[in-house]
Amino acid sequence: MDLLPFTAAHAATVAGWPTSADEVVRWCGRQEFPVSTRTVTDWQQDADVRAHVLVDDATVVGYGELWLDDEEDEVELARLIVAPDTRGKGLGRVLVRELLARAVAAGHRDVFMRVHPDNERALRCYRGAGFVPVDPALAETWNEAQPVGYVWLQGDIMIARRLCISCGWCEEGSSGRISSGQRYGGLGVQSKGSAWINPGPTWMNTCGIRATSLRI
């Protein structure tokens, strides 16, 4: 499977995946059903949003975003969803791990997710992908400005590093081998209310696969 950059051509497909108004709320917090194509494309108007699609044999089966914050040295995975006819097959976990590996390859220290408290299926998926709850006091602080009491999770960076170890870290503009553990920063997206950061360069994996098709 490949993790590719989202394009406008994917918007209608992604918008059509939620199967109910409740699912839309759990997915992205909106009171809108069905979700319009315009809603999904509007998310991409912020230049620093890094949206991706998971593709299996030329079929788009998943969507998710990275919200990177250089100032806080952290990344938030957001708005993850998989196609209804592929659910229950482990693709959600694949999507999470692909995005987690990309976040780590960008050189950030912490990776977080916020999950609607009623989204038990997603919570099981994310925990299975190596995410664990943050400290309750920290979650309470972060939820003070939120519309609901989200479950905040933190990714296991060591798991993400092991997933990428066969190729090492990502290198800008070259497929040349680099030493294990070397990494580069540069991407930029909004996190939990922080300022927007300018996006960075396109990456190429050290084994020669561009970051747009990073494999796990």
ZAFI-396441 format. One record per residue (C-alpha): residue number from 1; residue in one letter; x, y, z. Coordinates in steps of 0.2 Angstrom, whole numbers, plus 2048, in hexadecimal, padded with zeros to 3 digits. Example, Ala and Ser with C-alpha at 12.3 -4.5 7.8 and 13.67 -1.06 7.14 Angstrom:
// residues 2
num->1 residuo->a xx->83E yy->7EA zz->827
num->2 residuo->s xx->844 yy->7FB zz->824
// end
This chain:
// residues 216
num->1 residuo->m xx->800 yy->800 zz->800
num->2 residuo->d xx->805 yy->812 zz->7FD
num->3 residuo->l xx->803 yy->822 zz->806
num->4 residuo->l xx->801 yy->82F zz->7F9
num->5 residuo->p xx->7FD yy->842 zz->7FA
num->6 residuo->f xx->7EB yy->847 zz->7FA
num->7 residuo->t xx->7E4 yy->850 zz->7EA
num->8 residuo->a xx->7D4 yy->858 zz->7E6
num->9 residuo->a xx->7CF yy->849 zz->7DC
num->10 residuo->h xx->7CE yy->83F zz->7EC
num->11 residuo->a xx->7C2 yy->84A zz->7F5
num->12 residuo->a xx->7B2 yy->843 zz->7EF
num->13 residuo->t xx->7B7 yy->831 zz->7F3
num->14 residuo->v xx->7BC yy->836 zz->805
num->15 residuo->a xx->7AD yy->841 zz->808
num->16 residuo->g xx->7A2 yy->832 zz->803
num->17 residuo->w xx->7A9 yy->826 zz->810
num->18 residuo->p xx->7A0 yy->82B zz->820
num->19 residuo->t xx->790 yy->821 zz->821
num->20 residuo->s xx->787 yy->82C zz->82E
num->21 residuo->a xx->786 yy->83D zz->837
num->22 residuo->d xx->78D yy->835 zz->847
num->23 residuo->e xx->79C yy->82E zz->83D
num->24 residuo->v xx->79F yy->83F zz->836
num->25 residuo->v xx->7A0 yy->846 zz->848
num->26 residuo->r xx->7AC yy->839 zz->84D
num->27 residuo->w xx->7B6 yy->83B zz->83E
num->28 residuo->c xx->7B8 yy->84E zz->83D
num->29 residuo->g xx->7AD yy->856 zz->849
num->30 residuo->r xx->7A1 yy->85E zz->83C
num->31 residuo->q xx->78E yy->85E zz->83C
num->32 residuo->e xx->78D yy->85A zz->82A
num->33 residuo->f xx->786 yy->84B zz->821
num->34 residuo->p xx->789 yy->846 zz->814
num->35 residuo->v xx->79A yy->84F zz->814
num->36 residuo->s xx->79C yy->85A zz->805
num->37 residuo->t xx->7AB yy->859 zz->7F9
num->38 residuo->r xx->7AE yy->86B zz->7FC
num->39 residuo->t xx->7B1 yy->868 zz->80F
num->40 residuo->v xx->7BF yy->85C zz->80B
num->41 residuo->t xx->7C7 yy->867 zz->7FE
num->42 residuo->d xx->7C6 yy->876 zz->80A
num->43 residuo->w xx->7D0 yy->86D zz->817
num->44 residuo->q xx->7DE yy->86D zz->80A
num->45 residuo->q xx->7DE yy->880 zz->809
num->46 residuo->d xx->7E9 yy->882 zz->817
num->47 residuo->a xx->7FA yy->881 zz->80F
num->48 residuo->d xx->802 yy->877 zz->81D
num->49 residuo->v xx->7F5 yy->869 zz->81F
num->50 residuo->r xx->7FD yy->859 zz->819
num->51 residuo->a xx->7EF yy->84E zz->813
num->52 residuo->h xx->7F2 yy->83C zz->80D
num->53 residuo->v xx->7E9 yy->82E zz->805
num->54 residuo->l xx->7EC yy->81B zz->808
num->55 residuo->v xx->7EC yy->812 zz->7F7
num->56 residuo->d xx->7EA yy->7FF zz->7F4
num->57 residuo->d xx->7ED yy->7FA zz->7E2
num->58 residuo->a xx->7E8 yy->80B zz->7DB
num->59 residuo->t xx->7D8 yy->80B zz->7E7
num->60 residuo->v xx->7D7 yy->819 zz->7F4
num->61 residuo->v xx->7D3 yy->810 zz->804
num->62 residuo->g xx->7D8 yy->81D zz->812
num->63 residuo->y xx->7DA yy->82F zz->816
num->64 residuo->g xx->7E3 yy->838 zz->824
num->65 residuo->e xx->7EC yy->848 zz->828
num->66 residuo->l xx->7FC yy->84D zz->830
num->67 residuo->w xx->7FC yy->85D zz->83A
num->68 residuo->l xx->80E yy->861 zz->83E
num->69 residuo->d xx->814 yy->86F zz->84A
num->70 residuo->d xx->827 yy->873 zz->849
num->71 residuo->e xx->825 yy->87F zz->858
num->72 residuo->e xx->81F yy->871 zz->864
num->73 residuo->d xx->829 yy->864 zz->85B
num->74 residuo->e xx->819 yy->859 zz->859
num->75 residuo->v xx->80D yy->852 zz->84D
num->76 residuo->e xx->7FB yy->84E zz->84E
num->77 residuo->l xx->7F2 yy->841 zz->843
num->78 residuo->a xx->7E1 yy->847 zz->83E
num->79 residuo->r xx->7D1 yy->843 zz->834
num->80 residuo->l xx->7D5 yy->830 zz->831
num->81 residuo->i xx->7C8 yy->826 zz->828
num->82 residuo->v xx->7C8 yy->816 zz->81D
num->83 residuo->a xx->7BC yy->811 zz->810
num->84 residuo->p xx->7AC yy->808 zz->817
num->85 residuo->d xx->7AF yy->7F9 zz->80C
num->86 residuo->t xx->7C0 yy->7F6 zz->813
num->87 residuo->r xx->7BD yy->7F8 zz->825
num->88 residuo->g xx->7C1 yy->7EA zz->831
num->89 residuo->k xx->7D0 yy->7E4 zz->826
num->90 residuo->g xx->7DE yy->7ED zz->830
num->91 residuo->l xx->7E0 yy->7FC zz->823
num->92 residuo->g xx->7DC yy->809 zz->831
num->93 residuo->r xx->7EC yy->802 zz->83A
num->94 residuo->v xx->7F6 yy->803 zz->82A
num->95 residuo->l xx->7F1 yy->815 zz->827
num->96 residuo->v xx->7F5 yy->81A zz->839
num->97 residuo->r xx->806 yy->812 zz->838
num->98 residuo->e xx->80A yy->819 zz->827
num->99 residuo->l xx->806 yy->82B zz->82D
num->100 residuo->l xx->80F yy->828 zz->83D
num->101 residuo->a xx->81F yy->823 zz->834
num->102 residuo->r xx->81D yy->832 zz->829
num->103 residuo->a xx->81C yy->83D zz->838
num->104 residuo->v xx->82B yy->835 zz->840
num->105 residuo->a xx->835 yy->837 zz->82F
num->106 residuo->a xx->831 yy->84A zz->830
num->107 residuo->g xx->83C yy->84A zz->840
num->108 residuo->h xx->82F yy->84F zz->84D
num->109 residuo->r xx->830 yy->849 zz->85F
num->110 residuo->d xx->81E yy->846 zz->864
num->111 residuo->v xx->80F yy->83F zz->85A
num->112 residuo->f xx->7FD yy->841 zz->861
num->113 residuo->m xx->7EB yy->83D zz->85C
num->114 residuo->r xx->7DA yy->843 zz->863
num->115 residuo->v xx->7CC yy->837 zz->862
num->116 residuo->h xx->7BA yy->83A zz->865
num->117 residuo->p xx->7B5 yy->831 zz->875
num->118 residuo->d xx->7A7 yy->827 zz->86C
num->119 residuo->n xx->7B2 yy->820 zz->85F
num->120 residuo->e xx->7B7 yy->810 zz->867
num->121 residuo->r xx->7BB yy->807 zz->857
num->122 residuo->a xx->7C8 yy->815 zz->852
num->123 residuo->l xx->7CF yy->814 zz->864
num->124 residuo->r xx->7D2 yy->801 zz->862
num->125 residuo->c xx->7DA yy->804 zz->851
num->126 residuo->y xx->7E6 yy->812 zz->857
num->127 residuo->r xx->7EB yy->808 zz->867
num->128 residuo->g xx->7EF yy->7F9 zz->85C
num->129 residuo->a xx->7FA yy->804 zz->852
num->130 residuo->g xx->804 yy->809 zz->861
num->131 residuo->f xx->7FC yy->818 zz->868
num->132 residuo->v xx->7F9 yy->81A zz->87B
num->133 residuo->p xx->7EF yy->827 zz->885
num->134 residuo->v xx->7F8 yy->836 zz->88A
num->135 residuo->d xx->7F9 yy->83B zz->89D
num->136 residuo->p xx->7E7 yy->83F zz->8A3
num->137 residuo->a xx->7EC yy->850 zz->8A9
num->138 residuo->l xx->7F3 yy->855 zz->898
num->139 residuo->a xx->7E3 yy->84F zz->88F
num->140 residuo->e xx->7D9 yy->859 zz->89B
num->141 residuo->t xx->7E3 yy->869 zz->897
num->142 residuo->w xx->7E2 yy->866 zz->884
num->143 residuo->n xx->7CF yy->863 zz->885
num->144 residuo->e xx->7CB yy->873 zz->88E
num->145 residuo->a xx->7C9 yy->87C zz->87D
num->146 residuo->q xx->7C1 yy->86D zz->874
num->147 residuo->p xx->7AF yy->86A zz->870
num->148 residuo->v xx->7B0 yy->858 zz->878
num->149 residuo->g xx->7BB yy->84F zz->883
num->150 residuo->y xx->7C6 yy->847 zz->876
num->151 residuo->v xx->7D1 yy->838 zz->87A
num->152 residuo->w xx->7E3 yy->83D zz->877
num->153 residuo->l xx->7EF yy->830 zz->872
num->154 residuo->q xx->802 yy->831 zz->86F
num->155 residuo->g xx->80B yy->826 zz->862
num->156 residuo->d xx->819 yy->81B zz->866
num->157 residuo->i xx->828 yy->822 zz->85D
num->158 residuo->m xx->832 yy->813 zz->85F
num->159 residuo->i xx->825 yy->808 zz->856
num->160 residuo->a xx->826 yy->815 zz->848
num->161 residuo->r xx->838 yy->814 zz->847
num->162 residuo->r xx->838 yy->801 zz->846
num->163 residuo->l xx->82C yy->802 zz->838
num->164 residuo->c xx->838 yy->80D zz->82E
num->165 residuo->i xx->848 yy->804 zz->833
num->166 residuo->s xx->84A yy->7FB zz->823
num->167 residuo->c xx->84C yy->80B zz->819
num->168 residuo->g xx->853 yy->816 zz->827
num->169 residuo->w xx->84D yy->828 zz->827
num->170 residuo->c xx->847 yy->833 zz->819
num->171 residuo->e xx->853 yy->83E zz->80F
num->172 residuo->e xx->84F yy->84E zz->806
num->173 residuo->g xx->851 yy->84D zz->7F3
num->174 residuo->s xx->85C yy->83D zz->7F2
num->175 residuo->s xx->85B yy->82B zz->7F4
num->176 residuo->g xx->86C yy->829 zz->7FB
num->177 residuo->r xx->86E yy->81E zz->80A
num->178 residuo->i xx->86F yy->827 zz->81B
num->179 residuo->s xx->875 yy->821 zz->82C
num->180 residuo->s xx->868 yy->819 zz->837
num->181 residuo->g xx->85F yy->826 zz->842
num->182 residuo->q xx->863 yy->835 zz->838
num->183 residuo->r xx->854 yy->840 zz->834
num->184 residuo->y xx->84E yy->850 zz->82C
num->185 residuo->g xx->840 yy->85C zz->831
num->186 residuo->g xx->837 yy->868 zz->826
num->187 residuo->l xx->824 yy->864 zz->824
num->188 residuo->g xx->818 yy->870 zz->82C
num->189 residuo->v xx->806 yy->86F zz->831
num->190 residuo->q xx->7FB yy->876 zz->83F
num->191 residuo->s xx->7F9 yy->86C zz->84F
num->192 residuo->k xx->7EE yy->86F zz->85F
num->193 residuo->g xx->7EB yy->882 zz->85B
num->194 residuo->s xx->7FD yy->887 zz->858
num->195 residuo->a xx->803 yy->892 zz->84A
num->196 residuo->w xx->804 yy->88C zz->838
num->197 residuo->i xx->815 yy->888 zz->833
num->198 residuo->n xx->81B yy->888 zz->821
num->199 residuo->p xx->81C yy->877 zz->818
num->200 residuo->g xx->82D yy->86F zz->814
num->201 residuo->p xx->834 yy->866 zz->806
num->202 residuo->t xx->82F yy->856 zz->7FD
num->203 residuo->w xx->838 yy->846 zz->805
num->204 residuo->m xx->83F yy->837 zz->7FD
num->205 residuo->n xx->841 yy->827 zz->806
num->206 residuo->t xx->853 yy->821 zz->808
num->207 residuo->c xx->850 yy->811 zz->7FE
num->208 residuo->g xx->84A yy->81C zz->7F0
num->209 residuo->i xx->837 yy->81C zz->7F3
num->210 residuo->r xx->830 yy->82E zz->7F4
num->211 residuo->a xx->828 yy->832 zz->804
num->212 residuo->t xx->817 yy->833 zz->7FA
num->213 residuo->s xx->818 yy->820 zz->7F9
num->214 residuo->l xx->820 yy->81B zz->809
num->215 residuo->r xx->81D yy->809 zz->80D
num->216 residuo->i xx->81C yy->801 zz->81E
// end
